[in-house]
Amino acid sequence: FSISDEFKDLIINNSLFRCHIEDLIDYSLMRYETNYLSYDDLKLHGKYTTEDVMMVLNWSSRELPLNLGGYGEKDNACAIFVTYEKNDDRSESTQYPDEFIDRNHFKWISRSGKNFSSADLQSFINYKNNDVKFHLFIQKSKKDTDFYYIGQIDPENPVETKMENNGKRFDIVMFEFKLHDIIDENLYDYFTTSIYEN
């Protein structure tokens, strides 16, 4: 890319335009410092949209949220998106009881219909033998547009089990995510205090 002659002329000869461009650059640098540590790292407990996450991980916009289904993996990175509180208008098959066990551990349930032989869970199950970095993002409820970056995790202690939906049982795999960094106490309290309590 190169700067056009017209743009150069505006910067040199129009002080108001130059001031707006400098403000835009300052704002962009401030936003970068606030939300990102580097092009491939995320700020612990920072807030991100799914689009932000995909940009930082250098994933294509063609792979955006609808295709994630809760988690997506590419180029040795796996982004896991969790809505902490599920309300009653979600189908029973997506009412996964994902929750914090404590400030260092998070219980996570795979998509329904999964077991130890499911191809998309192999990197989770065999995480000690691969180079995949698992990134956990949690939003309080569907009303939120942003997810908090909880940090990198290790998907430990997988267990095949079943969940029930309208009298039918379906396979799932339950994991205990070990957080690389303990979650901030205030953020932990925010997630573990129900918005649906009376």
C-alpha positions as CSV (number, residue, x, y, z in Angstrom):
1,F,0.0,0.0,0.0
2,S,1.1,3.6,-0.6
3,I,-0.4,6.9,0.3
4,S,-2.0,8.7,-2.6
5,D,-0.9,12.2,-3.6
6,E,-4.3,13.6,-2.7
7,F,-4.1,12.2,0.8
8,K,-0.6,13.5,1.3
9,D,-1.8,16.9,0.1
10,L,-4.6,16.9,2.6
11,I,-2.3,16.0,5.5
12,I,0.2,18.7,4.6
13,N,-2.2,21.5,3.8
14,N,-5.3,20.9,5.9
15,S,-4.7,21.1,9.6
16,L,-8.2,20.0,10.6
17,F,-7.9,16.9,8.5
18,R,-4.4,16.1,9.9
19,C,-5.8,16.5,13.4
20,H,-8.6,14.0,12.7
21,I,-6.1,11.5,11.3
22,E,-3.8,11.9,14.3
23,D,-6.8,11.4,16.6
24,L,-7.8,8.3,14.7
25,I,-4.3,6.9,14.9
26,D,-4.1,7.7,18.7
27,Y,-7.4,6.0,19.3
28,S,-6.4,2.9,17.3
29,L,-3.1,2.6,19.2
30,M,-5.0,3.1,22.5
31,R,-7.5,0.4,21.6
32,Y,-4.7,-2.0,20.5
33,E,-2.9,-1.5,23.8
34,T,-6.1,-1.9,25.8
35,N,-7.3,-5.1,24.0
36,Y,-4.3,-6.8,22.5
37,L,-0.8,-7.7,23.6
38,S,0.4,-8.6,20.1
39,Y,-1.0,-9.7,16.8
40,D,-1.4,-13.2,18.0
41,D,-2.1,-12.8,21.7
42,L,-5.2,-11.6,23.6
43,K,-5.4,-9.5,26.8
44,L,-6.4,-11.6,29.8
45,H,-10.0,-10.7,30.9
46,G,-10.3,-8.3,27.9
47,K,-13.7,-8.1,26.1
48,Y,-13.9,-9.3,22.5
49,T,-16.6,-9.9,19.9
50,T,-16.3,-13.2,17.9
51,E,-15.1,-11.1,15.0
52,D,-12.3,-9.6,17.1
53,V,-11.1,-13.0,18.1
54,M,-11.1,-14.2,14.5
55,M,-9.1,-11.2,13.5
56,V,-6.5,-11.7,16.2
57,L,-6.2,-15.4,15.4
58,N,-6.0,-14.5,11.7
59,W,-9.0,-16.5,10.7
60,S,-11.0,-15.7,7.6
61,S,-14.4,-13.9,7.8
62,R,-15.9,-16.9,6.0
63,E,-15.4,-18.9,9.2
64,L,-17.3,-16.4,11.3
65,P,-19.7,-17.1,14.2
66,L,-22.5,-19.2,12.7
67,N,-19.9,-21.8,11.7
68,L,-18.3,-21.9,15.1
69,G,-21.0,-23.7,17.0
70,G,-19.4,-23.0,20.3
71,Y,-15.8,-23.7,19.2
72,G,-13.6,-23.6,16.2
73,E,-10.1,-24.8,15.5
74,K,-7.6,-23.7,12.9
75,D,-3.8,-23.3,12.6
76,N,-3.1,-24.8,16.1
77,A,-5.5,-22.4,17.8
78,C,-8.9,-23.3,19.2
79,A,-11.4,-20.6,20.3
80,I,-14.1,-21.8,22.7
81,F,-17.1,-19.5,23.2
82,V,-19.5,-20.1,26.1
83,T,-22.7,-18.4,27.2
84,Y,-22.6,-18.9,30.9
85,E,-26.3,-18.5,31.7
86,K,-28.8,-20.2,29.4
87,N,-32.3,-19.0,29.6
88,D,-35.4,-21.1,29.1
89,D,-36.0,-20.2,25.4
90,R,-33.0,-22.3,24.3
91,S,-33.5,-25.9,23.2
92,E,-32.8,-28.5,25.8
93,S,-30.1,-30.0,23.6
94,T,-28.1,-26.7,24.0
95,Q,-28.7,-26.2,27.7
96,Y,-25.2,-27.4,28.6
97,P,-24.3,-27.1,32.3
98,D,-21.0,-25.3,31.6
99,E,-19.8,-23.7,34.8
100,F,-16.9,-22.6,37.0
101,I,-15.8,-25.3,39.4
102,D,-13.5,-22.8,41.2
103,R,-11.3,-19.9,40.0
104,N,-8.9,-22.3,38.4
105,H,-11.2,-24.8,36.7
106,F,-14.2,-24.7,34.4
107,K,-16.6,-27.6,33.5
108,W,-17.3,-27.7,29.8
109,I,-19.6,-29.9,27.8
110,S,-19.1,-30.7,24.1
111,R,-21.7,-30.3,21.5
112,S,-24.4,-33.0,21.6
113,G,-23.8,-36.3,19.7
114,K,-20.1,-36.4,20.5
115,N,-17.9,-39.1,22.0
116,F,-14.3,-40.0,22.3
117,S,-14.1,-41.0,18.6
118,S,-15.5,-37.6,17.3
119,A,-13.0,-36.1,15.0
120,D,-13.5,-32.5,16.2
121,L,-12.7,-33.5,19.8
122,Q,-9.4,-35.3,19.1
123,S,-7.2,-32.2,19.7
124,F,-9.1,-31.7,23.1
125,I,-8.7,-35.4,24.1
126,N,-5.0,-35.5,23.0
127,Y,-4.0,-32.0,24.0
128,K,-0.8,-33.2,25.6
129,N,0.4,-34.6,22.3
130,N,-0.3,-31.6,20.1
131,D,0.6,-27.9,19.8
132,V,-3.0,-26.5,19.8
133,K,-3.5,-23.5,22.1
134,F,-7.0,-23.5,23.6
135,H,-8.6,-20.1,24.3
136,L,-11.7,-19.8,26.5
137,F,-14.1,-16.9,26.0
138,I,-17.2,-16.5,28.1
139,Q,-20.2,-14.1,28.0
140,K,-22.7,-13.8,30.8
141,S,-25.8,-14.2,28.7
142,K,-27.0,-14.0,25.1
143,K,-27.9,-10.3,25.7
144,D,-24.1,-9.6,25.7
145,T,-22.4,-9.1,22.4
146,D,-18.8,-9.4,23.8
147,F,-17.0,-12.3,25.4
148,Y,-14.4,-12.0,28.2
149,Y,-11.2,-13.7,27.4
150,I,-10.6,-16.1,30.3
151,G,-7.3,-17.2,28.9
152,Q,-5.6,-20.4,27.7
153,I,-6.8,-23.7,29.1
154,D,-5.8,-27.3,29.2
155,P,-8.8,-29.6,28.5
156,E,-8.3,-32.2,31.2
157,N,-10.2,-35.3,32.5
158,P,-12.5,-36.0,29.5
159,V,-15.5,-38.2,30.4
160,E,-18.0,-39.7,28.0
161,T,-21.5,-39.3,29.4
162,K,-25.1,-38.7,28.3
163,M,-27.6,-35.8,28.5
164,E,-31.3,-36.0,28.3
165,N,-33.5,-34.1,25.9
166,N,-37.3,-34.6,25.7
167,G,-36.9,-38.1,27.0
168,K,-34.1,-39.0,24.6
169,R,-30.5,-39.4,25.7
170,F,-27.6,-38.3,23.6
171,D,-23.8,-38.6,23.9
172,I,-21.6,-35.7,25.1
173,V,-18.1,-35.4,26.4
174,M,-17.5,-33.5,29.6
175,F,-14.1,-31.8,30.2
176,E,-12.5,-30.0,33.1
177,F,-10.7,-27.0,31.8
178,K,-7.6,-26.1,33.8
179,L,-7.0,-22.3,33.4
180,H,-3.4,-21.3,32.9
181,D,-4.2,-18.1,34.8
182,I,-6.6,-17.8,37.7
183,I,-9.7,-15.8,36.9
184,D,-10.0,-12.4,38.6
185,E,-12.2,-12.7,41.7
186,N,-14.6,-9.9,40.6
187,L,-15.1,-11.5,37.1
188,Y,-15.6,-14.9,38.7
189,D,-18.3,-13.4,41.0
190,Y,-19.9,-11.7,38.0
191,F,-20.2,-15.0,36.2
192,T,-21.3,-17.1,39.1
193,T,-24.0,-14.8,40.4
194,S,-27.1,-15.5,38.4
195,I,-28.9,-12.7,36.5
196,Y,-32.1,-14.9,36.7
197,E,-32.2,-14.9,40.5
198,N,-35.2,-13.1,42.1
